[in-house]
């Protein structure tokens, strides 16, 4: 494939194509959905807390709801920094 008779640019292209081929075989690809309303500072942990907060609100446990609401607010401030 690579030899001295070909121009150096062609050898580099062949080498790069082979590296990309190997990477495509070995490295898994994951599709990530990104929405326009997603904020970069909202992490997965914060999203879990938000869902928990709504569950406590639906159940009528306002004490736990308020505790989670304050924790979420603190975590968002930390995440923004």
PDB file of N, CA, C and O in Angstrom:
ATOM      1  N   UNK A   1       0.821  -1.190   0.000  1.00  0.00           N
ATOM      2  CA  UNK A   1       0.000   0.000   0.000  1.00  0.00           C
ATOM      3  C   UNK A   1       0.868   1.259   0.000  1.00  0.00           C
ATOM      4  O   UNK A   1       0.773   2.086  -0.907  1.00  0.00           O
ATOM      5  N   UNK A   2       1.706   1.397   1.012  1.00  0.00           N
ATOM      6  CA  UNK A   2       2.579   2.555   1.083  1.00  0.00           C
ATOM      7  C   UNK A   2       3.933   2.154   0.514  1.00  0.00           C
ATOM      8  O   UNK A   2       4.519   1.150   0.919  1.00  0.00           O
ATOM      9  N   UNK A   3       4.422   2.958  -0.435  1.00  0.00           N
ATOM     10  CA  UNK A   3       5.747   2.690  -0.985  1.00  0.00           C
ATOM     11  C   UNK A   3       6.431   4.000  -1.359  1.00  0.00           C
ATOM     12  O   UNK A   3       5.808   5.062  -1.345  1.00  0.00           O
ATOM     13  N   UNK A   4       7.702   3.915  -1.688  1.00  0.00           N
ATOM     14  CA  UNK A   4       8.508   5.103  -1.986  1.00  0.00           C
ATOM     15  C   UNK A   4       8.227   5.678  -3.359  1.00  0.00           C
ATOM     16  O   UNK A   4       8.590   6.823  -3.630  1.00  0.00           O
ATOM     17  N   UNK A   5       7.588   4.912  -4.234  1.00  0.00           N
ATOM     18  CA  UNK A   5       7.356   5.371  -5.595  1.00  0.00           C
ATOM     19  C   UNK A   5       6.210   6.378  -5.674  1.00  0.00           C
ATOM     20  O   UNK A   5       6.150   7.177  -6.609  1.00  0.00           O
ATOM     21  N   UNK A   6       5.309   6.345  -4.707  1.00  0.00           N
ATOM     22  CA  UNK A   6       4.178   7.266  -4.721  1.00  0.00           C
ATOM     23  C   UNK A   6       4.564   8.583  -4.056  1.00  0.00           C
ATOM     24  O   UNK A   6       5.469   8.621  -3.223  1.00  0.00           O
ATOM     25  N   UNK A   7       3.879   9.658  -4.424  1.00  0.00           N
ATOM     26  CA  UNK A   7       4.146  10.941  -3.749  1.00  0.00           C
ATOM     27  C   UNK A   7       3.819  10.839  -2.257  1.00  0.00           C
ATOM     28  O   UNK A   7       2.968  10.047  -1.852  1.00  0.00           O
ATOM     29  N   UNK A   8       4.493  11.639  -1.459  1.00  0.00           N
ATOM     30  CA  UNK A   8       4.330  11.592   0.000  1.00  0.00           C
ATOM     31  C   UNK A   8       2.888  11.892   0.404  1.00  0.00           C
ATOM     32  O   UNK A   8       2.380  11.301   1.356  1.00  0.00           O
ATOM     33  N   UNK A   9       2.229  12.799  -0.305  1.00  0.00           N
ATOM     34  CA  UNK A   9       0.845  13.135   0.031  1.00  0.00           C
ATOM     35  C   UNK A   9      -0.078  11.923  -0.135  1.00  0.00           C
ATOM     36  O   UNK A   9      -0.991  11.715   0.665  1.00  0.00           O
ATOM     37  N   UNK A  10       0.164  11.144  -1.160  1.00  0.00           N
ATOM     38  CA  UNK A  10      -0.649   9.942  -1.378  1.00  0.00           C
ATOM     39  C   UNK A  10      -0.409   8.927  -0.262  1.00  0.00           C
ATOM     40  O   UNK A  10      -1.355   8.290   0.203  1.00  0.00           O
ATOM     41  N   UNK A  11       0.830   8.768   0.170  1.00  0.00           N
ATOM     42  CA  UNK A  11       1.144   7.853   1.268  1.00  0.00           C
ATOM     43  C   UNK A  11       0.477   8.303   2.563  1.00  0.00           C
ATOM     44  O   UNK A  11      -0.029   7.482   3.328  1.00  0.00           O
ATOM     45  N   UNK A  12       0.480   9.609   2.803  1.00  0.00           N
ATOM     46  CA  UNK A  12      -0.173  10.143   4.005  1.00  0.00           C
ATOM     47  C   UNK A  12      -1.675   9.889   3.942  1.00  0.00           C
ATOM     48  O   UNK A  12      -2.275   9.513   4.948  1.00  0.00           O
ATOM     49  N   UNK A  13      -2.291  10.086   2.779  1.00  0.00           N
ATOM     50  CA  UNK A  13      -3.731   9.829   2.622  1.00  0.00           C
ATOM     51  C   UNK A  13      -4.056   8.360   2.878  1.00  0.00           C
ATOM     52  O   UNK A  13      -5.042   8.051   3.548  1.00  0.00           O
ATOM     53  N   UNK A  14      -3.240   7.458   2.351  1.00  0.00           N
ATOM     54  CA  UNK A  14      -3.459   6.030   2.558  1.00  0.00           C
ATOM     55  C   UNK A  14      -3.353   5.685   4.038  1.00  0.00           C
ATOM     56  O   UNK A  14      -4.176   4.941   4.571  1.00  0.00           O
ATOM     57  N   UNK A  15      -2.332   6.232   4.700  1.00  0.00           N
ATOM     58  CA  UNK A  15      -2.137   5.975   6.124  1.00  0.00           C
ATOM     59  C   UNK A  15      -3.323   6.507   6.936  1.00  0.00           C
ATOM     60  O   UNK A  15      -3.840   5.808   7.808  1.00  0.00           O
ATOM     61  N   UNK A  16      -3.749   7.729   6.656  1.00  0.00           N
ATOM     62  CA  UNK A  16      -4.892   8.320   7.379  1.00  0.00           C
ATOM     63  C   UNK A  16      -6.174   7.518   7.154  1.00  0.00           C
ATOM     64  O   UNK A  16      -6.946   7.303   8.088  1.00  0.00           O
ATOM     65  N   UNK A  17      -6.397   7.082   5.924  1.00  0.00           N
ATOM     66  CA  UNK A  17      -7.591   6.267   5.636  1.00  0.00           C
ATOM     67  C   UNK A  17      -7.567   4.963   6.422  1.00  0.00           C
ATOM     68  O   UNK A  17      -8.601   4.521   6.921  1.00  0.00           O
ATOM     69  N   UNK A  18      -6.396   4.346   6.536  1.00  0.00           N
ATOM     70  CA  UNK A  18      -6.282   3.096   7.277  1.00  0.00           C
ATOM     71  C   UNK A  18      -6.538   3.321   8.770  1.00  0.00           C
ATOM     72  O   UNK A  18      -7.231   2.527   9.406  1.00  0.00           O
ATOM     73  N   UNK A  19      -5.984   4.395   9.326  1.00  0.00           N
ATOM     74  CA  UNK A  19      -6.215   4.723  10.738  1.00  0.00           C
ATOM     75  C   UNK A  19      -7.709   4.974  10.980  1.00  0.00           C
ATOM     76  O   UNK A  19      -8.266   4.475  11.958  1.00  0.00           O
ATOM     77  N   UNK A  20      -8.352   5.732  10.110  1.00  0.00           N
ATOM     78  CA  UNK A  20      -9.792   5.995  10.253  1.00  0.00           C
ATOM     79  C   UNK A  20     -10.612   4.711  10.132  1.00  0.00           C
ATOM     80  O   UNK A  20     -11.597   4.536  10.848  1.00  0.00           O
ATOM     81  N   UNK A  21     -10.215   3.821   9.238  1.00  0.00           N
ATOM     82  CA  UNK A  21     -10.895   2.541   9.081  1.00  0.00           C
ATOM     83  C   UNK A  21     -10.806   1.727  10.372  1.00  0.00           C
ATOM     84  O   UNK A  21     -11.801   1.169  10.834  1.00  0.00           O
ATOM     85  N   UNK A  22      -9.607   1.668  10.944  1.00  0.00           N
ATOM     86  CA  UNK A  22      -9.420   0.923  12.202  1.00  0.00           C
ATOM     87  C   UNK A  22     -10.210   1.556  13.347  1.00  0.00           C
ATOM     88  O   UNK A  22     -10.796   0.847  14.164  1.00  0.00           O
ATOM     89  N   UNK A  23     -10.227   2.874  13.406  1.00  0.00           N
ATOM     90  CA  UNK A  23     -10.975   3.573  14.457  1.00  0.00           C
ATOM     91  C   UNK A  23     -12.469   3.299  14.319  1.00  0.00           C
ATOM     92  O   UNK A  23     -13.150   3.097  15.324  1.00  0.00           O
ATOM     93  N   UNK A  24     -12.988   3.290  13.092  1.00  0.00           N
ATOM     94  CA  UNK A  24     -14.414   3.005  12.880  1.00  0.00           C
ATOM     95  C   UNK A  24     -14.778   1.594  13.339  1.00  0.00           C
ATOM     96  O   UNK A  24     -15.890   1.366  13.813  1.00  0.00           O
ATOM     97  N   UNK A  25     -13.854   0.653  13.201  1.00  0.00           N
ATOM     98  CA  UNK A  25     -14.119  -0.716  13.622  1.00  0.00           C
ATOM     99  C   UNK A  25     -14.083  -0.877  15.141  1.00  0.00           C
ATOM    100  O   UNK A  25     -14.862  -1.643  15.708  1.00  0.00           O
ATOM    101  N   UNK A  26     -13.172  -0.152  15.797  1.00  0.00           N
ATOM    102  CA  UNK A  26     -12.910  -0.393  17.218  1.00  0.00           C
ATOM    103  C   UNK A  26     -13.625   0.548  18.176  1.00  0.00           C
ATOM    104  O   UNK A  26     -13.937   0.156  19.300  1.00  0.00           O
ATOM    105  N   UNK A  27     -13.888   1.771  17.759  1.00  0.00           N
ATOM    106  CA  UNK A  27     -14.452   2.771  18.665  1.00  0.00           C
ATOM    107  C   UNK A  27     -15.966   2.816  18.478  1.00  0.00           C
ATOM    108  O   UNK A  27     -16.446   3.101  17.381  1.00  0.00           O
ATOM    109  N   UNK A  28     -16.723   2.537  19.542  1.00  0.00           N
ATOM    110  CA  UNK A  28     -18.187   2.579  19.413  1.00  0.00           C
ATOM    111  C   UNK A  28     -18.681   4.016  19.249  1.00  0.00           C
ATOM    112  O   UNK A  28     -18.093   4.961  19.775  1.00  0.00           O
ATOM    113  N   UNK A  29     -19.760   4.149  18.514  1.00  0.00           N
ATOM    114  CA  UNK A  29     -20.359   5.465  18.309  1.00  0.00           C
ATOM    115  C   UNK A  29     -21.675   5.533  19.055  1.00  0.00           C
ATOM    116  O   UNK A  29     -22.442   4.570  19.069  1.00  0.00           O
ATOM    117  N   UNK A  30     -21.933   6.671  19.674  1.00  0.00           N
ATOM    118  CA  UNK A  30     -23.146   6.882  20.439  1.00  0.00           C
ATOM    119  C   UNK A  30     -23.834   8.123  19.900  1.00  0.00           C
ATOM    120  O   UNK A  30     -23.194   9.147  19.663  1.00  0.00           O
ATOM    121  N   UNK A  31     -25.125   8.024  19.711  1.00  0.00           N
ATOM    122  CA  UNK A  31     -25.895   9.171  19.270  1.00  0.00           C
ATOM    123  C   UNK A  31     -26.441   9.888  20.492  1.00  0.00           C
ATOM    124  O   UNK A  31     -27.092   9.281  21.342  1.00  0.00           O
ATOM    125  N   UNK A  32     -26.174  11.177  20.571  1.00  0.00           N
ATOM    126  CA  UNK A  32     -26.631  11.985  21.701  1.00  0.00           C
ATOM    127  C   UNK A  32     -27.623  13.005  21.170  1.00  0.00           C
ATOM    128  O   UNK A  32     -27.323  13.768  20.251  1.00  0.00           O
ATOM    129  N   UNK A  33     -28.808  13.006  21.764  1.00  0.00           N
ATOM    130  CA  UNK A  33     -29.810  13.988  21.374  1.00  0.00           C
ATOM    131  C   UNK A  33     -29.549  15.292  22.112  1.00  0.00           C
ATOM    132  O   UNK A  33     -29.350  15.309  23.327  1.00  0.00           O
ATOM    133  N   UNK A  34     -29.554  16.368  21.365  1.00  0.00           N
ATOM    134  CA  UNK A  34     -29.367  17.667  21.985  1.00  0.00           C
ATOM    135  C   UNK A  34     -30.503  18.561  21.534  1.00  0.00           C
ATOM    136  O   UNK A  34     -30.771  18.715  20.342  1.00  0.00           O
ATOM    137  N   UNK A  35     -31.156  19.141  22.513  1.00  0.00           N
ATOM    138  CA  UNK A  35     -32.282  20.009  22.244  1.00  0.00           C
ATOM    139  C   UNK A  35     -31.867  21.459  22.456  1.00  0.00           C
ATOM    140  O   UNK A  35     -30.957  21.743  23.235  1.00  0.00           O
ATOM    141  N   UNK A  36     -32.534  22.370  21.764  1.00  0.00           N
ATOM    142  CA  UNK A  36     -32.194  23.783  21.863  1.00  0.00           C
ATOM    143  C   UNK A  36     -32.434  24.314  23.270  1.00  0.00           C
ATOM    144  O   UNK A  36     -31.772  25.262  23.691  1.00  0.00           O
ATOM    145  N   UNK A  37     -33.367  23.721  24.000  1.00  0.00           N
ATOM    146  CA  UNK A  37     -33.684  24.217  25.329  1.00  0.00           C
ATOM    147  C   UNK A  37     -32.770  23.647  26.416  1.00  0.00           C
ATOM    148  O   UNK A  37     -32.847  24.078  27.566  1.00  0.00           O
ATOM    149  N   UNK A  38     -31.912  22.691  26.075  1.00  0.00           N
ATOM    150  CA  UNK A  38     -30.980  22.135  27.062  1.00  0.00           C
ATOM    151  C   UNK A  38     -29.939  23.174  27.443  1.00  0.00           C
ATOM    152  O   UNK A  38     -29.356  23.843  26.590  1.00  0.00           O
ATOM    153  N   UNK A  39     -29.726  23.287  28.718  1.00  0.00           N
ATOM    154  CA  UNK A  39     -28.714  24.214  29.213  1.00  0.00           C
ATOM    155  C   UNK A  39     -27.440  23.430  29.494  1.00  0.00           C
ATOM    156  O   UNK A  39     -27.514  22.306  29.991  1.00  0.00           O
ATOM    157  N   UNK A  40     -26.275  23.990  29.190  1.00  0.00           N
ATOM    158  CA  UNK A  40     -25.025  23.237  29.374  1.00  0.00           C
ATOM    159  C   UNK A  40     -24.699  22.955  30.832  1.00  0.00           C
ATOM    160  O   UNK A  40     -23.923  22.044  31.122  1.00  0.00           O
ATOM    161  N   UNK A  41     -25.273  23.715  31.751  1.00  0.00           N
ATOM    162  CA  UNK A  41     -24.959  23.530  33.164  1.00  0.00           C
ATOM    163  C   UNK A  41     -25.895  22.536  33.852  1.00  0.00           C
ATOM    164  O   UNK A  41     -25.699  22.223  35.026  1.00  0.00           O
ATOM    165  N   UNK A  42     -26.893  22.043  33.151  1.00  0.00           N
ATOM    166  CA  UNK A  42     -27.796  21.032  33.716  1.00  0.00           C
ATOM    167  C   UNK A  42     -27.166  19.660  33.454  1.00  0.00           C
ATOM    168  O   UNK A  42     -27.170  19.163  32.328  1.00  0.00           O
ATOM    169  N   UNK A  43     -26.634  19.068  34.506  1.00  0.00           N
ATOM    170  CA  UNK A  43     -25.977  17.772  34.379  1.00  0.00           C
ATOM    171  C   UNK A  43     -26.995  16.649  34.578  1.00  0.00           C
ATOM    172  O   UNK A  43     -28.154  16.893  34.914  1.00  0.00           O
ATOM    173  N   UNK A  44     -26.542  15.430  34.366  1.00  0.00           N
ATOM    174  CA  UNK A  44     -27.412  14.272  34.534  1.00  0.00           C
ATOM    175  C   UNK A  44     -27.885  14.158  35.986  1.00  0.00           C
ATOM    176  O   UNK A  44     -29.042  13.820  36.239  1.00  0.00           O
ATOM    177  N   UNK A  45     -26.987  14.442  36.941  1.00  0.00           N
ATOM    178  CA  UNK A  45     -27.361  14.385  38.359  1.00  0.00           C
ATOM    179  C   UNK A  45     -28.439  15.414  38.693  1.00  0.00           C
ATOM    180  O   UNK A  45     -29.361  15.124  39.456  1.00  0.00           O
ATOM    181  N   UNK A  46     -28.325  16.601  38.130  1.00  0.00           N
ATOM    182  CA  UNK A  46     -29.333  17.634  38.377  1.00  0.00           C
ATOM    183  C   UNK A  46     -30.666  17.217  37.770  1.00  0.00           C
ATOM    184  O   UNK A  46     -31.717  17.448  38.369  1.00  0.00           O
ATOM    185  N   UNK A  47     -30.636  16.608  36.596  1.00  0.00           N
ATOM    186  CA  UNK A  47     -31.886  16.153  35.968  1.00  0.00           C
ATOM    187  C   UNK A  47     -32.566  15.090  36.825  1.00  0.00           C
ATOM    188  O   UNK A  47     -33.792  15.078  36.944  1.00  0.00           O
ATOM    189  N   UNK A  48     -31.787  14.207  37.416  1.00  0.00           N
ATOM    190  CA  UNK A  48     -32.360  13.175  38.295  1.00  0.00           C
ATOM    191  C   UNK A  48     -33.039  13.828  39.489  1.00  0.00           C
ATOM    192  O   UNK A  48     -34.138  13.433  39.879  1.00  0.00           O
ATOM    193  N   UNK A  49     -32.377  14.840  40.075  1.00  0.00           N
ATOM    194  CA  UNK A  49     -32.979  15.549  41.209  1.00  0.00           C
ATOM    195  C   UNK A  49     -34.261  16.276  40.809  1.00  0.00           C
ATOM    196  O   UNK A  49     -35.218  16.318  41.582  1.00  0.00           O
ATOM    197  N   UNK A  50     -34.282  16.842  39.619  1.00  0.00           N
ATOM    198  CA  UNK A  50     -35.477  17.538  39.146  1.00  0.00           C
ATOM    199  C   UNK A  50     -36.645  16.559  39.019  1.00  0.00           C
ATOM    200  O   UNK A  50     -37.768  16.874  39.414  1.00  0.00           O
ATOM    201  N   UNK A  51     -36.381  15.381  38.473  1.00  0.00           N
ATOM    202  CA  UNK A  51     -37.445  14.381  38.346  1.00  0.00           C
ATOM    203  C   UNK A  51     -37.925  13.906  39.714  1.00  0.00           C
ATOM    204  O   UNK A  51     -39.119  13.689  39.922  1.00  0.00           O
ATOM    205  N   UNK A  52     -36.984  13.747  40.643  1.00  0.00           N
ATOM    206  CA  UNK A  52     -37.378  13.368  42.008  1.00  0.00           C
ATOM    207  C   UNK A  52     -38.242  14.455  42.640  1.00  0.00           C
ATOM    208  O   UNK A  52     -39.225  14.165  43.321  1.00  0.00           O
ATOM    209  N   UNK A  53     -37.865  15.704  42.405  1.00  0.00           N
ATOM    210  CA  UNK A  53     -38.610  16.831  42.967  1.00  0.00           C
ATOM    211  C   UNK A  53     -40.061  16.798  42.484  1.00  0.00           C
ATOM    212  O   UNK A  53     -40.983  17.000  43.275  1.00  0.00           O
ATOM    213  N   UNK A  54     -40.262  16.549  41.208  1.00  0.00           N
ATOM    214  CA  UNK A  54     -41.628  16.489  40.678  1.00  0.00           C
ATOM    215  C   UNK A  54     -42.419  15.328  41.273  1.00  0.00           C
ATOM    216  O   UNK A  54     -43.617  15.449  41.526  1.00  0.00           O
ATOM    217  N   UNK A  55     -41.744  14.208  41.491  1.00  0.00           N
ATOM    218  CA  UNK A  55     -42.430  13.061  42.093  1.00  0.00           C
ATOM    219  C   UNK A  55     -42.894  13.379  43.509  1.00  0.00           C
ATOM    220  O   UNK A  55     -44.008  13.019  43.890  1.00  0.00           O
ATOM    221  N   UNK A  56     -42.046  14.054  44.295  1.00  0.00           N
ATOM    222  CA  UNK A  56     -42.445  14.434  45.650  1.00  0.00           C
ATOM    223  C   UNK A  56     -43.561  15.470  45.623  1.00  0.00           C
ATOM    224  O   UNK A  56     -44.427  15.471  46.498  1.00  0.00           O
ATOM    225  N   UNK A  57     -43.548  16.353  44.628  1.00  0.00           N
ATOM    226  CA  UNK A  57     -44.616  17.343  44.505  1.00  0.00           C
ATOM    227  C   UNK A  57     -45.952  16.660  44.205  1.00  0.00           C
ATOM    228  O   UNK A  57     -46.981  17.008  44.783  1.00  0.00           O
ATOM    229  N   UNK A  58     -45.921  15.683  43.290  1.00  0.00           N
ATOM    230  CA  UNK A  58     -47.138  14.934  42.956  1.00  0.00           C
ATOM    231  C   UNK A  58     -47.666  14.170  44.162  1.00  0.00           C
ATOM    232  O   UNK A  58     -48.877  14.054  44.354  1.00  0.00           O
ATOM    233  N   UNK A  59     -46.738  13.646  44.982  1.00  0.00           N
ATOM    234  CA  UNK A  59     -47.141  12.868  46.154  1.00  0.00           C
ATOM    235  C   UNK A  59     -47.629  13.769  47.290  1.00  0.00           C
ATOM    236  O   UNK A  59     -48.257  13.284  48.231  1.00  0.00           O
ATOM    237  N   UNK A  60     -47.350  15.068  47.214  1.00  0.00           N
ATOM    238  CA  UNK A  60     -47.801  15.988  48.245  1.00  0.00           C
ATOM    239  C   UNK A  60     -46.827  16.153  49.399  1.00  0.00           C
ATOM    240  O   UNK A  60     -47.180  16.734  50.425  1.00  0.00           O
ATOM    241  N   UNK A  61     -45.606  15.651  49.247  1.00  0.00           N
ATOM    242  CA  UNK A  61     -44.587  15.778  50.296  1.00  0.00           C
ATOM    243  C   UNK A  61     -43.838  17.092  50.075  1.00  0.00           C
ATOM    244  O   UNK A  61     -42.778  17.115  49.449  1.00  0.00           O
ATOM    245  N   UNK A  62     -44.399  18.186  50.595  1.00  0.00           N
ATOM    246  CA  UNK A  62     -43.845  19.506  50.319  1.00  0.00           C
ATOM    247  C   UNK A  62     -42.528  19.770  51.052  1.00  0.00           C
ATOM    248  O   UNK A  62     -41.707  20.554  50.576  1.00  0.00           O
ATOM    249  N   UNK A  63     -42.319  19.135  52.187  1.00  0.00           N
ATOM    250  CA  UNK A  63     -41.066  19.331  52.919  1.00  0.00           C
ATOM    251  C   UNK A  63     -39.888  18.807  52.090  1.00  0.00           C
ATOM    252  O   UNK A  63     -38.889  19.505  51.912  1.00  0.00           O
ATOM    253  N   UNK A  64     -40.010  17.579  51.587  1.00  0.00           N
ATOM    254  CA  UNK A  64     -38.948  17.000  50.758  1.00  0.00           C
ATOM    255  C   UNK A  64     -38.837  17.749  49.437  1.00  0.00           C
ATOM    256  O   UNK A  64     -37.737  17.942  48.920  1.00  0.00           O
ATOM    257  N   UNK A  65     -39.968  18.170  48.893  1.00  0.00           N
ATOM    258  CA  UNK A  65     -39.987  18.947  47.652  1.00  0.00           C
ATOM    259  C   UNK A  65     -39.164  20.227  47.814  1.00  0.00           C
ATOM    260  O   UNK A  65     -38.333  20.543  46.963  1.00  0.00           O
ATOM    261  N   UNK A  66     -39.393  20.954  48.894  1.00  0.00           N
ATOM    262  CA  UNK A  66     -38.662  22.199  49.121  1.00  0.00           C
ATOM    263  C   UNK A  66     -37.181  21.946  49.366  1.00  0.00           C
ATOM    264  O   UNK A  66     -36.339  22.716  48.904  1.00  0.00           O
ATOM    265  N   UNK A  67     -36.856  20.884  50.082  1.00  0.00           N
ATOM    266  CA  UNK A  67     -35.456  20.536  50.313  1.00  0.00           C
ATOM    267  C   UNK A  67     -34.746  20.264  48.987  1.00  0.00           C
ATOM    268  O   UNK A  67     -33.644  20.758  48.751  1.00  0.00           O
ATOM    269  N   UNK A  68     -35.386  19.477  48.130  1.00  0.00           N
ATOM    270  CA  UNK A  68     -34.795  19.179  46.820  1.00  0.00           C
ATOM    271  C   UNK A  68     -34.701  20.433  45.955  1.00  0.00           C
ATOM    272  O   UNK A  68     -33.730  20.605  45.218  1.00  0.00           O
ATOM    273  N   UNK A  69     -35.689  21.299  46.038  1.00  0.00           N
ATOM    274  CA  UNK A  69     -35.689  22.524  45.250  1.00  0.00           C
ATOM    275  C   UNK A  69     -34.484  23.393  45.611  1.00  0.00           C
ATOM    276  O   UNK A  69     -33.831  23.948  44.728  1.00  0.00           O
ATOM    277  N   UNK A  70     -34.193  23.511  46.898  1.00  0.00           N
ATOM    278  CA  UNK A  70     -33.042  24.293  47.338  1.00  0.00           C
ATOM    279  C   UNK A  70     -31.734  23.620  46.938  1.00  0.00           C
ATOM    280  O   UNK A  70     -30.782  24.294  46.543  1.00  0.00           O
ATOM    281  N   UNK A  71     -31.683  22.281  47.041  1.00  0.00           N
ATOM    282  CA  UNK A  71     -30.473  21.555  46.639  1.00  0.00           C
ATOM    283  C   UNK A  71     -30.222  21.722  45.141  1.00  0.00           C
ATOM    284  O   UNK A  71     -29.081  21.908  44.718  1.00  0.00           O
ATOM    285  N   UNK A  72     -31.270  21.657  44.353  1.00  0.00           N
ATOM    286  CA  UNK A  72     -31.132  21.829  42.906  1.00  0.00           C
ATOM    287  C   UNK A  72     -30.607  23.227  42.602  1.00  0.00           C
ATOM    288  O   UNK A  72     -29.726  23.397  41.759  1.00  0.00           O
ATOM    289  N   UNK A  73     -31.144  24.212  43.283  1.00  0.00           N
ATOM    290  CA  UNK A  73     -30.705  25.593  43.064  1.00  0.00           C
ATOM    291  C   UNK A  73     -29.212  25.749  43.395  1.00  0.00           C
ATOM    292  O   UNK A  73     -28.473  26.393  42.651  1.00  0.00           O
ATOM    293  N   UNK A  74     -28.776  25.157  44.516  1.00  0.00           N
ATOM    294  CA  UNK A  74     -27.358  25.221  44.891  1.00  0.00           C
ATOM    295  C   UNK A  74     -26.479  24.493  43.863  1.00  0.00           C
ATOM    296  O   UNK A  74     -25.414  24.984  43.489  1.00  0.00           O
ATOM    297  N   UNK A  75     -26.939  23.316  43.412  1.00  0.00           N
ATOM    298  CA  UNK A  75     -26.158  22.538  42.440  1.00  0.00           C
ATOM    299  C   UNK A  75     -26.045  23.272  41.103  1.00  0.00           C
ATOM    300  O   UNK A  75     -25.000  23.209  40.455  1.00  0.00           O
ATOM    301  N   UNK A  76     -27.091  23.959  40.686  1.00  0.00           N
ATOM    302  CA  UNK A  76     -27.054  24.696  39.437  1.00  0.00           C
ATOM    303  C   UNK A  76     -26.058  25.856  39.549  1.00  0.00           C
ATOM    304  O   UNK A  76     -25.303  26.122  38.614  1.00  0.00           O
ATOM    305  N   UNK A  77     -26.061  26.536  40.685  1.00  0.00           N
ATOM    306  CA  UNK A  77     -25.116  27.632  40.887  1.00  0.00           C
ATOM    307  C   UNK A  77     -23.678  27.106  40.840  1.00  0.00           C
ATOM    308  O   UNK A  77     -22.809  27.731  40.233  1.00  0.00           O
ATOM    309  N   UNK A  78     -23.425  25.958  41.480  1.00  0.00           N
ATOM    310  CA  UNK A  78     -22.088  25.341  41.444  1.00  0.00           C
ATOM    311  C   UNK A  78     -21.716  24.969  40.018  1.00  0.00           C
ATOM    312  O   UNK A  78     -20.587  25.198  39.583  1.00  0.00           O
ATOM    313  N   UNK A  79     -22.655  24.402  39.304  1.00  0.00           N
ATOM    314  CA  UNK A  79     -22.399  23.948  37.955  1.00  0.00           C
ATOM    315  C   UNK A  79     -22.111  25.124  37.009  1.00  0.00           C
ATOM    316  O   UNK A  79     -21.294  25.005  36.096  1.00  0.00           O
ATOM    317  N   UNK A  80     -22.777  26.239  37.234  1.00  0.00           N
ATOM    318  CA  UNK A  80     -22.539  27.417  36.392  1.00  0.00           C
ATOM    319  C   UNK A  80     -21.148  27.986  36.619  1.00  0.00           C
ATOM    320  O   UNK A  80     -20.535  28.522  35.696  1.00  0.00           O
ATOM    321  N   UNK A  81     -20.649  27.871  37.844  1.00  0.00           N
ATOM    322  CA  UNK A  81     -19.308  28.399  38.129  1.00  0.00           C
ATOM    323  C   UNK A  81     -18.272  27.520  37.465  1.00  0.00           C
ATOM    324  O   UNK A  81     -17.075  27.784  37.578  1.00  0.00           O
TER     325      UNK A  81
END
